[in-house]
Amino acid sequence: MANRRPSPRRPPPRRTAARRPARRSALPRRRRSRRRQRGDTQLLLLGFVALAGITLVWAVISWLLANWWALIVLGALAAIGGTVWVHRYRRRQEGGRVRRQALRYGLPELDALHHRDFEYAIRDLMLRDGCTDARQIGGAGDNGADVLATDPLGRTWVIQAKHRKDGDRGSAVGTPDLQRVNGTARQLYGADVVLVVTNGRFSTRCAPLAAQLHMHLADRRVLAAWASGGRPLWELLPRIPAPRSGR
């Protein structure tokens, strides 16, 4: 009998696992529950703080009603403290006014300033002369104005400050500087007086142009008289316009 070769065993068929429905993650529910817990905790804490505050206020009011003399003492202390504060405030204001009135600058001191500090010096001189709202506005986007001020007669001043490190030995201030501030001073700032002041000098064309544009120039000579003396600037410049009616 012929020997038969055993037939190769076939691997059993693979059973495909039945797909189970995907389980929804419980993470969103946990997050919602944690948020609720935090919210409840915050509400409880807020309620506790509010209750404690109301209790404290009520206790203080009850004590004051029972001890009415404490109200009189507190009122007297508040009146004394307010009087002392007002007195000190007035003394500081008076001291500042006296220091401003005594403000003086020499030309070497002005020459040594940075151009931004020169603008602040012009502002301080206007404050000294009674322009209580004088402020420095020079910088990016200043439209040619460095200092704004209102004098005691109600005139609005728009001032462009041109500093020269070498004084009158430096480059002269030219007509473009005048045209720049003139184009914006009255339209944007409502200027009554448009002034260009420098510790240097102006070119020969500036004076005729300033007269045509109804502007004013303060060169090194005028600046020296103004900064070192006690006279206001409008007493040193010719043709300053009178205040507008109704001001």
MIDOSE-1310 file (N, C-alpha, C; in nm, 2 decimals, decimal comma, always signed):
residues 247
manr	+0,09/-0,12/+0,00/+0,00/+0,00/+0,00/+0,09/+0,12/+0,00; +0,06/+0,21/-0,10/+0,14/+0,33/-0,11/+0,12/+0,42/+0,01; +0,24/+0,48/+0,05/+0,23/+0,58/+0,16/+0,17/+0,71/+0,11; +0,07/+0,76/+0,18/+0,01/+0,89/+0,14/+0,07/+1,00/+0,23
rpsp	+0,11/+1,10/+0,16/+0,15/+1,22/+0,24/+0,04/+1,29/+0,31; +0,06/+1,32/+0,43/-0,05/+1,39/+0,50/-0,07/+1,53/+0,44; -0,19/+1,56/+0,42/-0,22/+1,69/+0,36/-0,19/+1,81/+0,46; -0,14/+1,91/+0,40/-0,10/+2,03/+0,49/-0,22/+2,08/+0,56
rrpp	-0,20/+2,11/+0,69/-0,31/+2,17/+0,76/-0,33/+2,31/+0,73; -0,45/+2,34/+0,71/-0,49/+2,48/+0,68/-0,52/+2,55/+0,81; -0,47/+2,67/+0,82/-0,49/+2,75/+0,94/-0,64/+2,78/+0,96; -0,68/+2,77/+1,08/-0,83/+2,80/+1,10/-0,86/+2,94/+1,05
prrt	-0,98/+2,96/+1,00/-1,02/+3,10/+0,95/-1,02/+3,19/+1,07; -0,97/+3,32/+1,04/-0,97/+3,42/+1,14/-1,10/+3,48/+1,16; -1,13/+3,49/+1,29/-1,26/+3,55/+1,32/-1,25/+3,70/+1,34; -1,33/+3,76/+1,26/-1,32/+3,91/+1,27/-1,40/+3,95/+1,39
aarr	-1,33/+4,03/+1,47/-1,40/+4,08/+1,59/-1,51/+4,18/+1,56; -1,62/+4,15/+1,62/-1,73/+4,25/+1,60/-1,70/+4,38/+1,65; -1,73/+4,48/+1,57/-1,70/+4,62/+1,61/-1,79/+4,66/+1,72; -1,73/+4,70/+1,83/-1,81/+4,75/+1,94/-1,84/+4,90/+1,92
parr	-1,95/+4,94/+1,96/-1,98/+5,09/+1,95/-1,88/+5,17/+2,04; -1,83/+5,28/+1,98/-1,73/+5,36/+2,05/-1,80/+5,42/+2,17; -1,72/+5,41/+2,28/-1,77/+5,46/+2,41/-1,74/+5,61/+2,42; -1,84/+5,68/+2,46/-1,82/+5,83/+2,47/-1,73/+5,86/+2,59
salp	-1,64/+5,95/+2,57/-1,54/+5,98/+2,68/-1,62/+6,05/+2,79; -1,58/+6,02/+2,91/-1,64/+6,08/+3,02/-1,56/+6,21/+3,06; -1,46/+6,25/+2,98/-1,38/+6,36/+3,02/-1,46/+6,49/+3,01; -1,54/+6,52/+2,91/-1,62/+6,64/+2,91/-1,71/+6,65/+3,03
rrrr	-1,77/+6,54/+3,07/-1,86/+6,54/+3,19/-1,78/+6,57/+3,31; -1,66/+6,52/+3,32/-1,58/+6,55/+3,44/-1,54/+6,69/+3,44; -1,50/+6,75/+3,33/-1,47/+6,89/+3,32/-1,59/+6,97/+3,36; -1,71/+6,94/+3,31/-1,82/+7,02/+3,35/-1,85/+7,01/+3,50
srrr	-1,83/+6,89/+3,55/-1,86/+6,88/+3,70/-1,75/+6,96/+3,78; -1,63/+6,96/+3,73/-1,53/+7,04/+3,80/-1,56/+7,19/+3,80; -1,60/+7,23/+3,68/-1,64/+7,37/+3,67/-1,75/+7,41/+3,76; -1,85/+7,32/+3,77/-1,96/+7,35/+3,86/-1,91/+7,35/+4,00
qrgd	-1,82/+7,26/+4,04/-1,77/+7,26/+4,17/-1,70/+7,39/+4,20; -1,61/+7,43/+4,11/-1,54/+7,56/+4,13/-1,64/+7,68/+4,13; -1,74/+7,68/+4,05/-1,83/+7,79/+4,05/-1,91/+7,79/+4,18; -1,95/+7,67/+4,23/-2,02/+7,67/+4,36/-1,93/+7,71/+4,47
tqll	-1,81/+7,67/+4,47/-1,71/+7,72/+4,57/-1,69/+7,87/+4,57; -1,68/+7,92/+4,45/-1,67/+8,07/+4,44/-1,79/+8,14/+4,49; -1,91/+8,09/+4,46/-2,03/+8,15/+4,51/-2,04/+8,14/+4,66; -2,00/+8,03/+4,72/-2,01/+8,02/+4,86/-1,91/+8,11/+4,93
llgf	-1,79/+8,12/+4,87/-1,69/+8,21/+4,93/-1,74/+8,36/+4,92; -1,79/+8,39/+4,80/-1,84/+8,53/+4,78/-1,96/+8,56/+4,88; -2,04/+8,46/+4,90/-2,15/+8,48/+5,00/-2,10/+8,50/+5,14; -2,00/+8,42/+5,17/-1,94/+8,43/+5,31/-1,87/+8,57/+5,33
vala	-1,80/+8,61/+5,23/-1,74/+8,74/+5,24/-1,84/+8,86/+5,25; -1,95/+8,85/+5,17/-2,05/+8,95/+5,18/-2,12/+8,95/+5,32; -2,15/+8,83/+5,37/-2,21/+8,82/+5,50/-2,12/+8,87/+5,61; -1,99/+8,84/+5,60/-1,89/+8,89/+5,70/-1,89/+9,04/+5,69
gitl	-1,89/+9,10/+5,57/-1,88/+9,24/+5,56/-2,00/+9,31/+5,62; -2,12/+9,25/+5,58/-2,25/+9,31/+5,64/-2,25/+9,30/+5,79; -2,20/+9,19/+5,84/-2,20/+9,17/+5,99/-2,10/+9,28/+6,05; -1,99/+9,30/+5,99/-1,89/+9,39/+6,04/-1,95/+9,53/+6,04
vwav	-2,01/+9,57/+5,93/-2,06/+9,71/+5,92/-2,17/+9,73/+6,02; -2,26/+9,63/+6,04/-2,37/+9,64/+6,14/-2,31/+9,65/+6,28; -2,20/+9,57/+6,31/-2,14/+9,58/+6,44/-2,09/+9,72/+6,47; -2,02/+9,78/+6,36/-1,96/+9,91/+6,38/-2,07/+10,01/+6,40
iswl	-2,18/+10,01/+6,32/-2,29/+10,10/+6,34/-2,35/+10,09/+6,47; -2,37/+9,97/+6,52/-2,43/+9,95/+6,65/-2,35/+10,00/+6,76; -2,22/+9,99/+6,74/-2,12/+10,04/+6,85/-2,13/+10,19/+6,85; -2,13/+10,25/+6,73/-2,13/+10,40/+6,72/-2,26/+10,45/+6,78
lanw	-2,37/+10,39/+6,75/-2,50/+10,43/+6,81/-2,50/+10,42/+6,96; -2,43/+10,32/+7,01/-2,43/+10,31/+7,16/-2,32/+10,40/+7,22; -2,22/+10,44/+7,14/-2,12/+10,53/+7,19/-2,11/+10,65/+7,10; -2,22/+10,74/+7,11/-2,23/+10,85/+7,02/-2,12/+10,95/+7,03
wali	-2,05/+10,95/+7,15/-1,94/+11,05/+7,17/-1,83/+11,02/+7,07; -1,82/+10,89/+7,03/-1,71/+10,86/+6,94/-1,73/+10,93/+6,80; -1,85/+10,95/+6,76/-1,88/+11,02/+6,64/-1,83/+11,17/+6,65; -1,84/+11,23/+6,76/-1,80/+11,37/+6,78/-1,64/+11,37/+6,77
vlga	-1,58/+11,27/+6,84/-1,43/+11,27/+6,84/-1,38/+11,24/+6,69; -1,44/+11,15/+6,62/-1,40/+11,12/+6,48/-1,42/+11,24/+6,40; -1,53/+11,31/+6,41/-1,56/+11,43/+6,33/-1,46/+11,54/+6,36; -1,42/+11,56/+6,49/-1,32/+11,66/+6,52/-1,19/+11,63/+6,46
laai	-1,15/+11,50/+6,47/-1,02/+11,46/+6,42/-1,02/+11,47/+6,27; -1,13/+11,44/+6,20/-1,14/+11,46/+6,05/-1,13/+11,61/+6,02; -1,19/+11,70/+6,10/-1,18/+11,84/+6,07/-1,04/+11,89/+6,09; -0,97/+11,85/+6,19/-0,84/+11,89/+6,22/-0,74/+11,84/+6,11
ggtv	-0,76/+11,71/+6,07/-0,68/+11,66/+5,96/-0,70/+11,73/+5,83; -0,83/+11,76/+5,80/-0,86/+11,83/+5,67/-0,80/+11,97/+5,67; -0,80/+12,04/+5,79/-0,74/+12,17/+5,80/-0,59/+12,17/+5,78; -0,53/+12,07/+5,84/-0,38/+12,06/+5,83/-0,34/+12,03/+5,68
wvhr	-0,42/+11,94/+5,62/-0,39/+11,91/+5,48/-0,41/+12,03/+5,39; -0,52/+12,10/+5,40/-0,54/+12,22/+5,32/-0,43/+12,33/+5,34; -0,39/+12,34/+5,47/-0,28/+12,44/+5,50/-0,15/+12,40/+5,43; -0,12/+12,27/+5,44/+0,01/+12,22/+5,37/+0,00/+12,24/+5,22
yrrr	-0,12/+12,21/+5,17/-0,14/+12,22/+5,02/-0,12/+12,36/+4,98; -0,18/+12,45/+5,05/-0,16/+12,59/+5,01/-0,02/+12,64/+5,03; +0,05/+12,59/+5,13/+0,19/+12,63/+5,14/+0,28/+12,57/+5,03; +0,25/+12,45/+4,98/+0,32/+12,39/+4,87/+0,29/+12,48/+4,74
qegg	+0,16/+12,51/+4,72/+0,13/+12,59/+4,61/+0,20/+12,73/+4,61; +0,20/+12,79/+4,73/+0,26/+12,92/+4,74/+0,41/+12,91/+4,72; +0,47/+12,80/+4,77/+0,61/+12,78/+4,75/+0,65/+12,76/+4,60; +0,56/+12,68/+4,53/+0,58/+12,66/+4,39/+0,57/+12,79/+4,31
rvrr	+0,47/+12,88/+4,35/+0,46/+13,00/+4,28/+0,58/+13,10/+4,30; +0,63/+13,10/+4,43/+0,74/+13,18/+4,46/+0,86/+13,14/+4,38; +0,88/+13,00/+4,37/+1,00/+12,95/+4,30/+0,99/+12,98/+4,15; +0,86/+12,97/+4,10/+0,85/+13,01/+3,95/+0,88/+13,15/+3,93
qalr	+0,83/+13,24/+4,02/+0,86/+13,38/+4,00/+1,00/+13,42/+4,01; +1,08/+13,34/+4,08/+1,22/+13,36/+4,09/+1,30/+13,29/+3,99; +1,24/+13,23/+3,89/+1,31/+13,15/+3,79/+1,39/+13,24/+3,70; +1,51/+13,21/+3,68/+1,60/+13,28/+3,59/+1,69/+13,19/+3,51
yglp	+1,71/+13,22/+3,39/+1,81/+13,14/+3,31/+1,91/+13,23/+3,25; +2,03/+13,19/+3,24/+2,14/+13,26/+3,17/+2,15/+13,19/+3,03; +2,21/+13,26/+2,94/+2,23/+13,20/+2,80/+2,32/+13,08/+2,80; +2,43/+13,08/+2,88/+2,51/+12,96/+2,88/+2,43/+12,84/+2,93
elda	+2,35/+12,86/+3,03/+2,27/+12,75/+3,08/+2,17/+12,70/+2,98; +2,11/+12,79/+2,90/+2,01/+12,75/+2,80/+2,09/+12,68/+2,68; +2,21/+12,73/+2,65/+2,28/+12,67/+2,54/+2,32/+12,52/+2,57; +2,34/+12,49/+2,70/+2,39/+12,36/+2,74/+2,27/+12,26/+2,75
lhhr	+2,15/+12,30/+2,73/+2,03/+12,21/+2,74/+2,02/+12,12/+2,62; +1,96/+12,01/+2,64/+1,91/+11,93/+2,53/+1,79/+12,00/+2,47; +1,76/+11,97/+2,34/+1,65/+12,04/+2,28/+1,52/+12,02/+2,34; +1,50/+11,90/+2,40/+1,37/+11,87/+2,47/+1,37/+11,95/+2,60
dfey	+1,48/+11,96/+2,67/+1,49/+12,04/+2,80/+1,47/+12,18/+2,77; +1,51/+12,23/+2,65/+1,49/+12,37/+2,61/+1,34/+12,40/+2,60; +1,27/+12,31/+2,55/+1,12/+12,32/+2,54/+1,06/+12,33/+2,68; +1,11/+12,25/+2,77/+1,05/+12,26/+2,91/+1,09/+12,39/+2,97
aird	+1,21/+12,44/+2,94/+1,25/+12,57/+3,00/+1,16/+12,68/+2,95; +1,12/+12,68/+2,82/+1,03/+12,78/+2,77/+0,89/+12,76/+2,84; +0,85/+12,64/+2,86/+0,73/+12,62/+2,93/+0,73/+12,68/+3,07; +0,84/+12,66/+3,14/+0,86/+12,71/+3,28/+0,86/+12,86/+3,28
lmlr	+0,92/+12,92/+3,18/+0,92/+13,07/+3,18/+0,78/+13,12/+3,16; +0,70/+13,05/+3,07/+0,56/+13,10/+3,06/+0,48/+13,08/+3,19; +0,51/+12,97/+3,26/+0,44/+12,95/+3,39/+0,48/+13,06/+3,48; +0,61/+13,10/+3,48/+0,65/+13,21/+3,57/+0,58/+13,34/+3,54
dgct	+0,54/+13,36/+3,41/+0,48/+13,49/+3,38/+0,33/+13,48/+3,39; +0,27/+13,37/+3,45/+0,13/+13,37/+3,48/+0,05/+13,28/+3,39; +0,11/+13,21/+3,30/+0,04/+13,12/+3,21/+0,02/+12,99/+3,28; -0,08/+12,98/+3,36/-0,10/+12,86/+3,45/-0,12/+12,73/+3,38
darq	-0,16/+12,73/+3,25/-0,19/+12,61/+3,18/-0,08/+12,58/+3,08; +0,04/+12,64/+3,09/+0,15/+12,62/+3,00/+0,19/+12,47/+3,00; +0,21/+12,41/+2,89/+0,25/+12,27/+2,88/+0,33/+12,25/+2,76; +0,42/+12,15/+2,77/+0,51/+12,11/+2,67/+0,44/+12,00/+2,59
igga	+0,43/+12,01/+2,46/+0,37/+11,91/+2,37/+0,46/+11,87/+2,26; +0,58/+11,92/+2,26/+0,68/+11,88/+2,15/+0,71/+11,74/+2,14; +0,72/+11,68/+2,02/+0,75/+11,54/+2,00/+0,70/+11,50/+1,87; +0,68/+11,37/+1,86/+0,63/+11,31/+1,73/+0,48/+11,36/+1,72
gdng	+0,45/+11,41/+1,60/+0,31/+11,45/+1,57/+0,27/+11,58/+1,64; +0,37/+11,67/+1,67/+0,34/+11,79/+1,74/+0,29/+11,90/+1,64; +0,30/+11,87/+1,51/+0,26/+11,97/+1,41/+0,33/+12,10/+1,42; +0,45/+12,10/+1,46/+0,53/+12,23/+1,47/+0,51/+12,30/+1,60
advl	+0,43/+12,26/+1,69/+0,41/+12,33/+1,82/+0,48/+12,25/+1,93; +0,56/+12,33/+2,01/+0,63/+12,27/+2,12/+0,58/+12,30/+2,26; +0,52/+12,42/+2,27/+0,46/+12,47/+2,39/+0,33/+12,54/+2,36; +0,23/+12,51/+2,44/+0,10/+12,58/+2,44/+0,08/+12,65/+2,57
atdp	+0,02/+12,77/+2,57/+0,00/+12,84/+2,69/-0,11/+12,95/+2,67; -0,18/+12,98/+2,77/-0,27/+13,09/+2,77/-0,23/+13,20/+2,87; -0,20/+13,32/+2,82/-0,15/+13,43/+2,91/-0,26/+13,48/+3,00; -0,23/+13,56/+3,10/-0,33/+13,62/+3,19/-0,44/+13,70/+3,12
lgrt	-0,42/+13,75/+3,00/-0,52/+13,82/+2,93/-0,61/+13,73/+2,84; -0,58/+13,60/+2,84/-0,67/+13,51/+2,77/-0,62/+13,47/+2,63; -0,50/+13,52/+2,59/-0,45/+13,49/+2,46/-0,39/+13,36/+2,45; -0,41/+13,28/+2,35/-0,35/+13,15/+2,33/-0,22/+13,16/+2,25
wviq	-0,12/+13,11/+2,31/+0,02/+13,11/+2,25/+0,05/+12,97/+2,20; +0,10/+12,97/+2,08/+0,16/+12,85/+2,02/+0,30/+12,88/+1,99; +0,40/+12,81/+2,06/+0,54/+12,84/+2,05/+0,61/+12,72/+1,99; +0,70/+12,75/+1,90/+0,79/+12,66/+1,85/+0,93/+12,69/+1,90
akhr	+1,00/+12,60/+1,96/+1,13/+12,63/+2,02/+1,24/+12,56/+1,94; +1,33/+12,64/+1,89/+1,44/+12,59/+1,81/+1,57/+12,61/+1,88; +1,63/+12,50/+1,93/+1,75/+12,51/+2,01/+1,87/+12,48/+1,92; +1,97/+12,56/+1,94/+2,10/+12,55/+1,87/+2,21/+12,53/+1,98
kdgd	+2,28/+12,41/+1,96/+2,38/+12,38/+2,06/+2,49/+12,48/+2,07; +2,53/+12,54/+1,95/+2,63/+12,64/+1,94/+2,58/+12,78/+1,95; +2,46/+12,80/+1,99/+2,40/+12,94/+2,00/+2,39/+13,00/+1,87; +2,43/+13,13/+1,87/+2,42/+13,21/+1,74/+2,53/+13,17/+1,64
rgsa	+2,63/+13,08/+1,68/+2,73/+13,03/+1,59/+2,68/+12,91/+1,51; +2,56/+12,86/+1,56/+2,51/+12,74/+1,49/+2,43/+12,79/+1,36; +2,36/+12,69/+1,30/+2,29/+12,72/+1,18/+2,17/+12,81/+1,21; +2,13/+12,90/+1,12/+2,02/+12,99/+1,14/+1,89/+12,92/+1,12
vgtp	+1,79/+12,96/+1,20/+1,65/+12,91/+1,18/+1,60/+12,97/+1,05; +1,55/+12,89/+0,96/+1,50/+12,94/+0,83/+1,35/+12,95/+0,82; +1,31/+12,99/+0,70/+1,17/+13,01/+0,67/+1,09/+12,89/+0,68; +1,14/+12,77/+0,64/+1,06/+12,65/+0,65/+1,01/+12,62/+0,79
dlqr	+1,09/+12,65/+0,89/+1,04/+12,64/+1,03/+0,92/+12,73/+1,06; +0,93/+12,85/+1,01/+0,81/+12,94/+1,03/+0,69/+12,89/+0,96; +0,71/+12,85/+0,83/+0,59/+12,80/+0,76/+0,53/+12,68/+0,82; +0,61/+12,59/+0,88/+0,56/+12,47/+0,93/+0,46/+12,50/+1,05
vngt	+0,51/+12,58/+1,14/+0,42/+12,61/+1,26/+0,31/+12,70/+1,22; +0,33/+12,79/+1,12/+0,22/+12,88/+1,08/+0,10/+12,80/+1,02; +0,14/+12,69/+0,95/+0,03/+12,61/+0,88/-0,06/+12,54/+0,98; -0,03/+12,52/+1,10/-0,11/+12,45/+1,19/-0,15/+12,52/+1,32
arql	-0,08/+12,63/+1,35/-0,10/+12,69/+1,48/-0,24/+12,75/+1,50; -0,29/+12,81/+1,40/-0,42/+12,87/+1,41/-0,53/+12,77/+1,38; -0,51/+12,69/+1,28/-0,61/+12,59/+1,24/-0,63/+12,48/+1,35; -0,52/+12,43/+1,40/-0,53/+12,32/+1,50/-0,54/+12,36/+1,64
ygad	-0,48/+12,47/+1,68/-0,47/+12,51/+1,82/-0,54/+12,64/+1,85; -0,59/+12,71/+1,75/-0,66/+12,84/+1,77/-0,58/+12,94/+1,83; -0,45/+12,96/+1,77/-0,36/+13,05/+1,83/-0,39/+13,19/+1,81; -0,37/+13,27/+1,91/-0,38/+13,42/+1,89/-0,24/+13,47/+1,87
vvlv	-0,14/+13,41/+1,93/+0,00/+13,45/+1,91/+0,08/+13,33/+1,87; +0,15/+13,34/+1,75/+0,23/+13,23/+1,70/+0,38/+13,28/+1,72; +0,46/+13,21/+1,79/+0,59/+13,25/+1,82/+0,69/+13,14/+1,79; +0,81/+13,18/+1,73/+0,92/+13,10/+1,72/+1,03/+13,16/+1,80
vtng	+1,09/+13,08/+1,90/+1,19/+13,13/+1,99/+1,31/+13,04/+1,97; +1,43/+13,10/+1,97/+1,55/+13,03/+1,96/+1,66/+13,09/+2,04; +1,76/+13,01/+2,08/+1,88/+13,06/+2,15/+1,99/+13,09/+2,04; +1,95/+13,08/+1,92/+2,04/+13,11/+1,81/+2,00/+13,24/+1,73
rfst	+2,00/+13,22/+1,60/+1,96/+13,34/+1,52/+1,87/+13,30/+1,41; +1,81/+13,39/+1,34/+1,72/+13,37/+1,23/+1,78/+13,42/+1,10; +1,75/+13,35/+0,99/+1,80/+13,40/+0,86/+1,74/+13,53/+0,83; +1,80/+13,60/+0,73/+1,75/+13,73/+0,70/+1,61/+13,73/+0,64
rcap	+1,57/+13,62/+0,58/+1,43/+13,61/+0,52/+1,32/+13,59/+0,62; +1,36/+13,56/+0,75/+1,25/+13,52/+0,84/+1,17/+13,64/+0,89; +1,24/+13,75/+0,91/+1,17/+13,87/+0,97/+1,06/+13,92/+0,87; +1,09/+13,94/+0,74/+0,98/+13,98/+0,65/+0,87/+13,88/+0,64
laaq	+0,90/+13,75/+0,64/+0,80/+13,64/+0,63/+0,71/+13,64/+0,75; +0,78/+13,66/+0,87/+0,70/+13,66/+1,00/+0,60/+13,78/+1,00; +0,64/+13,89/+0,94/+0,55/+14,01/+0,94/+0,43/+13,98/+0,85; +0,46/+13,91/+0,74/+0,35/+13,88/+0,64/+0,25/+13,78/+0,71
lhmh	+0,31/+13,68/+0,78/+0,22/+13,58/+0,84/+0,17/+13,62/+0,98; +0,20/+13,74/+1,02/+0,15/+13,78/+1,16/+0,21/+13,69/+1,27; +0,33/+13,65/+1,25/+0,40/+13,57/+1,35/+0,50/+13,66/+1,43; +0,56/+13,60/+1,54/+0,65/+13,67/+1,62/+0,78/+13,59/+1,63
ladr	+0,89/+13,66/+1,64/+1,02/+13,59/+1,65/+1,09/+13,64/+1,78; +1,15/+13,55/+1,85/+1,23/+13,58/+1,97/+1,37/+13,52/+1,95; +1,47/+13,60/+1,91/+1,60/+13,55/+1,89/+1,68/+13,55/+2,02; +1,81/+13,53/+2,01/+1,89/+13,51/+2,13/+1,89/+13,63/+2,22
rvla	+1,88/+13,75/+2,16/+1,88/+13,87/+2,24/+1,75/+13,89/+2,32; +1,64/+13,86/+2,25/+1,51/+13,87/+2,32/+1,50/+13,76/+2,43; +1,55/+13,64/+2,39/+1,54/+13,53/+2,49/+1,63/+13,56/+2,61; +1,74/+13,62/+2,59/+1,83/+13,66/+2,71/+1,76/+13,76/+2,80
awas	+1,69/+13,86/+2,74/+1,62/+13,96/+2,82/+1,50/+13,89/+2,90; +1,44/+13,80/+2,83/+1,32/+13,74/+2,89/+1,36/+13,64/+3,00; +1,46/+13,55/+2,97/+1,49/+13,44/+3,06/+1,56/+13,50/+3,19; +1,64/+13,60/+3,18/+1,72/+13,65/+3,29/+1,65/+13,76/+3,37
ggrp	+1,54/+13,81/+3,31/+1,47/+13,92/+3,38/+1,34/+13,88/+3,43; +1,26/+13,97/+3,48/+1,13/+13,94/+3,54/+1,01/+13,99/+3,45; +1,04/+14,04/+3,34/+0,93/+14,09/+3,25/+0,88/+13,98/+3,17; +0,74/+13,97/+3,15/+0,69/+13,87/+3,06/+0,72/+13,89/+2,92
lwel	+0,71/+13,79/+2,84/+0,76/+13,79/+2,70/+0,67/+13,89/+2,62; +0,54/+13,90/+2,65/+0,46/+13,99/+2,56/+0,49/+14,14/+2,58; +0,57/+14,17/+2,69/+0,61/+14,31/+2,70/+0,74/+14,33/+2,62; +0,80/+14,23/+2,57/+0,93/+14,24/+2,50/+0,91/+14,23/+2,35
lpri	+0,80/+14,19/+2,31/+0,77/+14,17/+2,16/+0,68/+14,28/+2,11; +0,71/+14,33/+1,99/+0,62/+14,43/+1,93/+0,49/+14,36/+1,87; +0,39/+14,44/+1,86/+0,27/+14,41/+1,78/+0,20/+14,28/+1,83; +0,20/+14,26/+1,96/+0,13/+14,15/+2,02/-0,02/+14,19/+2,01
papr	-0,11/+14,10/+1,95/-0,25/+14,13/+1,94/-0,32/+14,14/+2,07; -0,42/+14,23/+2,07/-0,50/+14,25/+2,19/-0,59/+14,12/+2,21; -0,63/+14,09/+2,33/-0,72/+13,98/+2,35/-0,85/+13,99/+2,27; -0,90/+13,87/+2,23/-1,03/+13,87/+2,16/-1,14/+13,92/+2,25
sgr	-1,24/+13,98/+2,19/-1,35/+14,02/+2,26/-1,43/+13,90/+2,31; -1,48/+13,90/+2,43/-1,56/+13,79/+2,49/-1,48/+13,70/+2,57; -1,35/+13,72/+2,58/-1,26/+13,64/+2,66/-1,24/+13,70/+2,80
